[in-house]
Amino acid sequence: MDYSSLGSISNHFIVKTMPYIKGRGAQHNTHNRFLQHEHIVRDDFLNYCERENEKADTNKTTYLKVFPKTILNKVTSTDIGMAYSMNPYQGCEHGCIYCYARNTHEYWGYSAGLDFERKILYKANAPELLEQKLRSKNWKPKNIMFSGNTDCYQPIEKKLEITRSMLEVLLKFKHPCSIITKNALILRDLDILKEMNKLNLINVSISITSLSEETRRVLEPRTASISKRLETVRVLSQNGIPVNVMMAPIIPAINNHEIFNLVKKVSELGAKSAAYTIVRLNGAIGEIFTNWVQKTYRDRAEKILHQIEDCHGGSLNDSRFGKRMRGEGKIAEQIAMQFRLAKKLYLKDKHLPPLDFSKFDKSQTNQISLF
């Protein structure tokens, strides 16, 4: 194809003609709204290499060490019942195409697209920062959630063990926390989780968007398989650790037909609760998802996009507190009704036990970790 004749045509069109990148969610890098010239230079370079039959991209993940000054983020959203979140990693190799956290990568000077999956920043000093915060004289125990933004058990955690070190800090101070992940790697830390659970300091949410491995591969290309996630629910539950399952997000015309089967399955494996969100495509995610769905589900791409819009007042983008995570309109109402009925059928009288904040002890010395 002669690209020279397409000077006036948008970059979005050219991106869609490029080959599908296997093992990734996003299929291109979107423009970073904080950078004025980055987008044009990057795509001109990639398109030049494609014309010259040169390999412009090795599709490898790179890891960058960063040293933030704080690790706890105060949660101000009224839609989330957590006081603080903490994220050992920025960017996520899991590559979930719908991830709302993609937009945050732009604050670091990267794209919300492929950069989000391939340029992972890791906070090497996170355990020390957490301990400093818990020792501060004004700190009072509040609910802290791992992975409020990106997954704390993404692949690089297997090597770096930052999340594990942070759990050791929390156990030392007897401070409660919640974890949400879609990676079976959490079972590596079962020893710590069991000790925390003896003191009612932990609950875990496992994200499972589908029971179909085929759907998982295209939606979440580098996550743990569905069978491993279901096994994680089972093992955690057998060890007495309270498990919630997040069907997040539900995407109309992709996985909304699975609500009853999924809730039934996780209930049988010991989950104590289940929750959901409806997909919303804010910021650059709208472009990333649209590009992806037109490649992945060509036969129903427009149906999927229109049904998402139907859940958010005619837009892919929805930032309204109280509406953005549940949606509105007939499709959203049907999803809500199905989920309520599924919980009534399969999770009746089940719930996560409350965390115990009374055992927090900041008088701990700088002793070597028990683990």
C-alpha positions in Angstrom: 0.0 0.0 0.0 1.3 3.4 -0.9 1.0 5.5 2.2 2.2 8.6 0.5 -1.3 9.2 -0.9 -2.8 9.2 2.5 -1.3 12.4 3.9 -4.6 14.0 4.8 -6.2 10.8 6.3 -6.2 10.4 10.0 -3.6 8.3 11.8 -6.4 6.2 13.3 -7.1 4.8 9.8 -3.5 3.9 9.2 -3.2 2.2 12.6 -6.1 -0.1 11.8 -4.4 -1.4 8.7 -1.3 -2.5 10.7 -1.0 -6.2 11.7 -2.6 -7.5 14.9 -0.1 -7.6 17.7 -0.4 -10.9 19.4 -0.2 -11.1 23.2 -1.1 -7.5 23.6 -4.4 -5.8 24.3 -3.9 -2.3 22.8 -2.9 -2.4 19.2 -1.2 1.0 19.0 -0.1 4.0 21.0 -2.6 6.7 21.4 -1.6 10.4 21.6 -0.6 11.5 25.1 -2.7 14.6 25.7 0.1 16.1 27.8 2.6 15.9 24.9 2.1 18.1 21.9 4.4 16.5 19.3 5.0 12.9 20.5 2.1 11.3 18.6 3.1 12.5 15.1 6.8 11.7 15.4 6.1 8.2 16.8 3.6 7.1 14.2 5.6 8.6 11.3 8.6 6.5 12.4 6.6 3.3 12.7 4.9 3.7 9.4 8.2 4.5 7.7 9.7 1.3 9.2 6.7 -0.7 7.9 7.1 0.7 4.4 10.8 -0.2 4.4 10.0 -3.7 5.8 12.0 -3.0 8.9 11.0 -4.3 12.3 10.3 -1.1 14.3 9.0 -2.8 17.4 10.3 -5.9 19.3 7.1 -6.0 21.5 9.2 -6.6 24.6 8.3 -5.3 28.0 10.8 -2.9 29.7 11.0 -2.2 33.4 11.9 1.2 34.9 12.8 1.7 38.6 11.2 4.8 40.2 11.4 6.2 43.7 8.2 8.0 44.7 7.9 10.0 47.8 4.6 8.4 48.9 2.9 5.1 48.3 -0.6 5.6 49.7 -3.3 7.3 47.5 -6.4 8.7 49.2 -9.5 7.5 47.5 -12.0 10.3 46.9 -14.4 8.4 44.7 -17.8 7.9 46.3 -18.2 4.8 44.1 -15.4 2.9 46.0 -15.6 2.0 49.6 -11.9 2.2 50.3 -10.0 4.9 52.2 -6.6 4.4 50.5 -5.1 2.4 47.6 -1.5 1.5 46.9 0.1 0.4 43.7 3.6 -1.1 43.7 3.6 -0.8 39.8 2.6 1.8 37.3 1.5 0.3 34.0 0.4 -3.3 33.7 1.7 -6.1 31.5 -1.6 -7.9 31.8 -2.8 -5.7 28.9 -6.5 -5.7 29.7 -8.0 -3.7 26.8 -10.7 -2.0 28.9 -8.5 -1.0 31.9 -9.4 2.4 33.3 -5.9 2.8 34.6 -4.4 3.2 31.1 -5.1 7.0 31.3 -2.9 7.4 34.3 0.2 6.3 32.3 0.0 9.6 30.4 1.0 11.5 33.6 4.3 9.7 33.4 4.9 10.8 29.8 3.8 7.6 28.1 0.9 6.5 26.0 -2.2 4.8 27.4 -2.0 2.3 24.6 0.9 -0.1 24.1 3.2 1.9 26.4 0.9 1.1 29.3 1.5 -2.7 28.8 5.2 -2.5 27.8 6.8 0.2 29.9 6.3 -0.9 33.5 7.5 1.4 36.3 8.2 -0.3 39.6 8.4 1.4 43.0 11.4 -0.2 44.6 11.0 1.7 47.8 7.3 0.9 48.3 7.7 -1.3 51.4 9.8 1.4 53.2 7.3 4.1 52.3 4.5 2.0 53.7 6.3 1.4 56.9 7.1 5.1 57.3 3.5 5.9 56.9 2.2 3.3 59.4 4.8 4.6 61.9 3.8 8.2 61.6 2.2 9.6 64.7 -0.9 10.9 62.9 -1.7 7.6 61.1 -4.9 5.8 62.2 -5.7 2.4 60.6 -8.0 2.7 57.6 -8.9 0.3 54.8 -6.0 0.1 52.3 -6.5 -1.6 49.0 -3.8 -3.2 46.9 -4.2 -2.6 43.1 -6.6 0.3 43.1 -5.0 1.2 39.8 -2.8 -1.6 38.4 -2.4 -5.2 39.4 0.0 -5.8 42.3 0.5 -9.4 41.1 1.3 -8.7 37.5 4.2 -10.9 36.0 7.2 -8.9 37.2 6.1 -9.3 40.9 7.2 -12.9 40.6 10.8 -11.6 40.4 10.7 -8.4 42.4 8.4 -9.4 45.3 7.5 -5.9 46.2 3.9 -6.8 47.0 5.1 -9.6 49.2 7.4 -7.3 51.1 4.5 -4.8 51.6 2.3 -7.6 53.0 5.1 -8.4 55.5 5.0 -4.8 56.7 1.2 -4.9 57.1 1.4 -8.2 59.0 4.1 -6.8 61.3 1.9 -3.8 62.2 -1.3 -5.9 62.2 -2.8 -3.5 59.7 -5.8 -4.7 57.6 -5.9 -4.5 53.8 -7.8 -5.7 50.8 -6.3 -7.1 47.6 -7.8 -7.2 44.1 -6.0 -9.2 41.4 -6.5 -11.4 38.4 -3.3 -13.3 38.8 -2.9 -16.7 40.5 0.6 -15.5 41.7 -1.2 -14.4 44.9 -1.1 -18.0 46.1 2.7 -17.7 46.4 2.0 -15.5 49.5 -0.5 -17.8 51.0 1.7 -18.2 54.1 1.4 -14.4 54.9 -2.3 -14.3 53.9 -3.1 -17.1 56.3 -1.4 -15.3 59.2 -3.2 -12.1 58.4 -6.5 -13.9 58.2 -6.1 -15.3 61.7 -6.3 -11.7 62.9 -9.1 -10.7 60.4 -6.8 -8.4 58.5 -7.4 -9.5 54.9 -9.9 -10.1 52.2 -9.2 -10.8 48.6 -11.1 -10.0 45.4 -10.3 -12.1 42.3 -11.3 -10.5 39.0 -12.9 -13.0 36.6 -14.7 -11.4 33.6 -15.5 -14.6 31.8 -15.6 -18.4 32.1 -14.4 -18.6 28.4 -10.7 -18.9 27.9 -11.1 -17.7 24.3 -12.7 -14.5 25.6 -10.0 -14.1 28.3 -7.2 -14.3 25.7 -8.5 -11.4 23.7 -9.8 -9.2 26.5 -6.9 -9.8 29.0 -4.0 -11.4 27.0 -1.3 -11.7 29.6 -3.4 -12.6 32.7 -3.7 -15.9 34.4 -6.0 -18.4 32.7 -9.6 -18.8 33.8 -8.8 -22.2 35.2 -6.0 -20.8 37.4 -8.2 -18.0 38.6 -11.0 -20.4 39.6 -8.4 -22.6 41.3 -7.2 -19.5 43.2 -10.7 -18.8 44.5 -10.9 -22.4 45.6 -7.5 -22.5 47.4 -8.0 -19.2 49.1 -11.5 -20.2 50.3 -10.3 -23.6 51.5 -7.7 -21.8 53.6 -10.4 -19.6 55.2 -9.4 -16.4 53.4 -12.5 -14.4 52.5 -12.9 -14.1 48.7 -15.0 -11.8 46.7 -15.2 -12.2 42.9 -15.3 -9.1 40.7 -17.0 -9.5 37.3 -15.4 -6.3 36.2 -16.2 -5.1 33.7 -19.3 -6.5 32.2 -19.2 -5.6 28.5 -22.5 -5.8 26.6 -22.5 -8.3 23.7 -19.2 -9.9 25.0 -19.7 -11.3 28.5 -23.0 -10.1 29.9 -24.6 -13.5 29.0 -22.3 -15.2 31.5 -23.6 -13.6 34.8 -25.5 -16.6 36.2 -23.0 -19.3 35.2 -20.1 -17.3 36.6 -21.7 -16.4 40.0 -22.8 -20.1 40.3 -19.4 -21.4 39.6 -17.5 -19.1 42.1 -20.1 -19.8 44.8 -19.4 -23.5 44.4 -15.7 -22.8 44.8 -16.3 -21.0 48.1 -16.5 -17.3 47.2 -18.4 -15.3 49.8 -19.6 -12.5 47.6 -19.6 -11.2 44.0 -19.8 -7.7 42.5 -19.6 -6.2 39.0 -19.0 -3.0 37.1 -20.1 -2.0 33.6 -17.4 -1.1 31.2 -16.7 2.6 30.7 -14.2 4.0 28.2 -12.9 7.3 29.4 -10.1 9.3 27.9 -7.8 7.5 25.5 -9.4 4.2 26.3 -12.3 4.9 24.0 -10.0 5.1 21.0 -7.9 2.1 22.2 -11.0 -0.1 22.7 -12.7 1.0 19.5 -9.6 0.2 17.5 -9.3 -3.2 19.2 -12.9 -4.2 18.9 -12.9 -3.5 15.2 -10.1 -5.9 14.8 -11.2 -8.5 17.3 -15.0 -8.7 16.8 -15.5 -7.4 13.3 -18.9 -9.0 12.9 -20.4 -7.2 16.0 -18.1 -4.3 16.7 -20.7 -1.7 16.1 -23.2 -3.6 18.2 -20.8 -3.7 21.1 -20.0 0.0 20.9 -23.6 1.0 20.6 -24.6 -1.1 23.6 -21.9 0.4 25.7 -23.1 3.8 24.7 -26.6 2.8 25.6 -25.4 2.2 29.2 -23.8 5.7 29.5 -26.3 8.2 28.0 -25.2 7.8 24.4 -21.4 8.1 25.1 -18.5 5.7 25.6 -17.2 8.1 28.2 -18.8 8.3 31.6 -17.3 10.1 34.6 -20.5 10.7 36.7 -20.2 9.5 40.3 -23.0 7.1 41.1 -23.6 6.3 37.4 -20.3 5.5 35.8 -19.7 2.0 37.3 -23.3 0.8 37.1 -24.6 2.6 34.0 -28.2 3.5 33.2 -30.8 2.6 30.6 -32.4 -0.7 29.6 -29.3 -2.8 29.1 -27.7 -1.6 32.4 -31.0 -2.3 34.2 -31.1 -5.9 32.7 -27.6 -6.5 33.9 -28.3 -5.2 37.4 -31.4 -7.4 37.6 -29.6 -10.5 36.5 -26.8 -9.9 39.0 -29.2 -9.4 41.9 -31.0 -12.6 41.0 -27.8 -14.6 40.6 -26.6 -13.5 44.0 -29.9 -14.3 45.5 -29.8 -17.8 44.0 -26.1 -18.7 44.6 -24.8 -16.4 47.3 -27.7 -16.0 49.7 -26.7 -15.1 53.2 -23.0 -15.0 52.2 -20.9 -11.9 52.7 -17.3 -10.8 53.4 -16.6 -10.5 57.2 -15.5 -7.1 58.4 -11.8 -6.3 58.8 -10.5 -5.8 62.3 -8.8 -2.4 62.8 -8.4 -2.7 66.5 -5.2 -4.8 66.5 -3.1 -2.2 64.7 0.2 -1.7 66.6 2.7 0.9 65.4 5.1 0.2 68.3 6.8 -2.5 66.3 10.6 -2.2 66.1 12.6 -2.4 63.0 13.0 -6.1 63.4 13.9 -8.5 60.6 10.8 -9.8 58.8 9.3 -13.1 60.1 9.3 -14.3 56.6 
